[in-house]
């Protein structure tokens, strides 16, 4: 039996929108910890919230900045080889 088609719409109620963002953020954080446990390595997470100017960053801000600096130093050809669409 099929599910009904869901129509996507923005959440107009501010309190409901914040609650939904909080639930989704917790779910994404759980997925991040699962990825670290199962696959090891580094997982960085950046979440932009509409009501704040600074993003929420998991792992430390310095580690993320170091990763972005390393990525920007690599030649464009090497970056495009590792990029997946």
N, C-alpha and C positions, 0 to 999 in steps of 0.2 A: 504494500500500500504506500502511495506517495505522500509526501508532506505537502502542505499547502504552500503556495508561493508567498514569499514574504516581501512586502514592499518596504524599501528602506526610506527613512525620512529622518531629518534632524530632530534632536530632542529639544523642544522649545522651553521646557521647564528647567530653570537653572539648577535647582537642587537635584532633580533627577539626572541631569547631565553630569554633575559632579559625582554623584553616586555611581553612575555607569563608568565614568573614567576611573574611579577608585577600584572598582571590581576588575576592570580590564587590566589596570596596572598591576594588581596583585596576581592575576593570571599570567601576565607576561613575565613577572618576576619569578613565578614558580617554574615556568618553562625555561628561563635563563638558568636557574639552579639545576634543573634536570639535565640541560645540555652540558653544563660543567661536570656533573657527576658521571654521565654516560660517555662523553667524548673527551673530557679533559680540555686543556687549552684555556684560552681566554675568551670571555664573552663580555662585550661591552653593551650597555643599554643606555639610550638617551631618549627621554620622553619630554616633549614640549607641551606645556600646559597653557591654555589660552589666557589664564588670569595672571600668569607670572612671566617676567621677562627672561629669567634664567631657567635653562632646562634642568631636569632631574637626571643625574648621571650616576650609573652604577659601574663599578670599579671606581678607582679614584680619578679625580679630574686630571691629575698629572699623567696617569697611565694613558688616558684617552688622548690627551694632547700629544704625548710621545708617539702614539700609534698614528695619529693624523699627520704629524711631522714626517714620520718615516714613509707614509704613503705619498705625501707630496714630494718627497725627494726622489722617489723611484721614477724612472723614465716612463713616458706615456705609453710606449710600446709594451713594456712589461706589465703595466697596469691593465691594458686592454686584453692581454692574453689571459689574465686571471679573472676577468669580469665575466659574469654569467648573466644572460638575459632571462 
